[in-house]
Amino acid sequence: MPGTADDAAVPPLARKVDFLFRQVHPSGRGPYSLQEAASAIEKLTGEKISHNTLWKLRTGRHDNPTKRVLEALATFFGVPPSYFFDEEVFRAVEEQIELLTVLRDTGVRGAHLRGFLRLSPEAQQMVGELIESTARLEQHRRTDDADSSPGS
């Protein structure tokens, strides 16, 4: 099953489909259900895909869908169809999705990014260093808290 320690046994297509389901969803809610996705795909693309087919693709029970099914999935999740075929495209898109997921889940807003982009390169470097330094301090504090908790 995708997302487990046995990821090596999961077919590549299933890993890619599962990644999209887990990561690509609106802010403030969890992932799309298979039924939601099937309905939205049909509305968006006209392609009828059952929730059972989506489950099979996501879990690796089916790994040879039609081109139309993959194009419909790509349209729904906002990725290029080549995401499913080209490892280089997959890695680039995965990296972009992970960044967008972090921005979504941490509450960073467009205004924050626009403000950052208006800074000089030197100021952007300083902000980046401040973020990294703060993250190190937070990690160190969490480690210290865990080491001093009862039962340690």
C-alpha positions in Angstrom: 0.0 0.0 0.0 1.4 3.5 -0.9 2.8 5.4 2.0 4.1 2.4 3.9 7.6 1.1 4.5 7.1 -1.3 1.6 7.0 1.5 -1.0 9.6 -0.4 -3.2 6.9 -3.0 -3.9 4.3 -0.4 -5.0 4.2 0.1 -8.8 5.4 3.5 -10.0 2.1 4.5 -11.4 0.3 3.7 -8.1 2.9 5.8 -6.1 2.4 8.7 -8.5 -1.4 8.6 -8.3 -1.4 8.1 -4.5 1.0 11.1 -4.1 -1.5 13.3 -6.0 -4.4 12.2 -3.9 -2.5 12.7 -0.7 -1.0 16.1 -1.5 -3.2 17.9 -4.0 -6.3 19.3 -2.3 -7.7 22.6 -1.2 -6.5 24.3 1.9 -8.4 23.6 5.0 -9.6 20.2 4.1 -8.2 16.7 3.6 -7.6 14.8 0.4 -10.4 14.2 -2.1 -12.3 10.9 -1.7 -12.3 8.6 -4.6 -16.0 9.3 -5.2 -15.3 13.1 -5.1 -12.5 12.8 -7.6 -14.4 10.5 -10.0 -17.3 13.0 -10.0 -15.1 16.0 -10.4 -13.1 14.4 -13.2 -16.2 13.7 -15.1 -17.5 17.2 -14.7 -14.1 18.7 -15.6 -13.1 16.5 -18.5 -16.2 14.5 -19.5 -14.2 11.3 -18.9 -16.2 8.8 -16.9 -13.9 7.1 -14.3 -15.3 5.0 -11.5 -14.1 5.4 -8.0 -13.2 1.7 -8.2 -10.9 2.4 -11.1 -9.3 5.2 -9.1 -8.8 2.9 -6.2 -7.2 0.3 -8.4 -4.8 2.8 -9.9 -4.0 4.3 -6.5 -3.3 0.9 -4.9 -1.5 -0.7 -7.8 -4.2 -3.2 -8.6 -4.4 -1.8 -12.1 -1.3 -0.2 -13.8 -2.2 0.0 -17.4 -5.0 2.7 -17.8 -5.9 4.3 -21.1 -4.3 7.5 -22.2 -7.6 9.3 -21.8 -7.8 8.2 -18.1 -4.3 9.5 -17.4 -5.0 12.7 -19.2 -8.2 13.2 -17.2 -6.3 12.5 -13.9 -3.6 15.0 -14.9 -6.2 17.6 -15.7 -8.0 17.1 -12.4 -4.8 17.4 -10.4 -3.3 20.1 -12.5 -0.2 18.3 -13.6 1.1 17.6 -17.1 0.2 14.1 -18.5 3.9 13.5 -18.8 4.0 13.4 -15.0 2.9 9.7 -15.3 5.4 8.7 -18.0 8.6 10.8 -17.6 10.6 10.3 -14.3 12.3 13.7 -14.8 8.9 15.5 -15.1 7.6 13.4 -12.2 10.4 14.5 -9.9 10.1 18.2 -10.9 6.4 18.2 -10.4 6.7 16.3 -7.1 9.1 18.9 -5.8 6.8 21.7 -6.9 3.8 20.0 -5.2 5.7 19.4 -2.0 6.7 23.1 -1.9 3.1 24.2 -2.6 1.9 21.8 0.1 4.3 23.3 2.7 3.1 26.8 1.8 -0.6 25.7 2.0 -0.2 23.8 5.3 1.9 26.5 7.0 -0.3 29.3 6.1 2.2 31.2 4.0 0.1 33.5 1.8 0.6 35.1 -1.6 1.2 38.4 0.1 4.0 37.0 2.1 5.7 35.6 -1.1 5.1 38.9 -3.0 6.7 40.8 -0.2 9.6 38.4 -0.1 10.1 38.8 -3.9 10.2 42.6 -3.6 13.2 42.4 -1.3 16.7 42.8 -2.6 18.7 39.6 -3.2 20.7 40.5 -0.1 17.6 40.9 2.0 16.2 37.6 0.6 19.4 35.9 1.7 19.0 37.3 5.2 15.4 36.2 5.5 16.4 32.7 4.3 19.2 32.5 6.8 16.8 33.7 9.6 14.4 31.0 8.7 17.1 28.3 8.7 18.5 29.5 12.0 15.1 29.6 13.6 14.3 26.1 12.3 17.6 24.8 13.9 16.8 26.5 17.2 13.3 25.0 17.2 14.7 21.5 16.4 17.3 21.9 19.1 14.6 22.9 21.6 12.3 20.0 20.6 15.2 17.6 21.1 16.0 19.1 24.5 12.3 18.9 25.6 12.2 15.3 24.5 15.4 14.4 26.3 14.1 16.0 29.6 10.6 14.5 29.5 9.8 11.9 32.2 10.8 8.4 31.3 13.8 9.5 29.2 
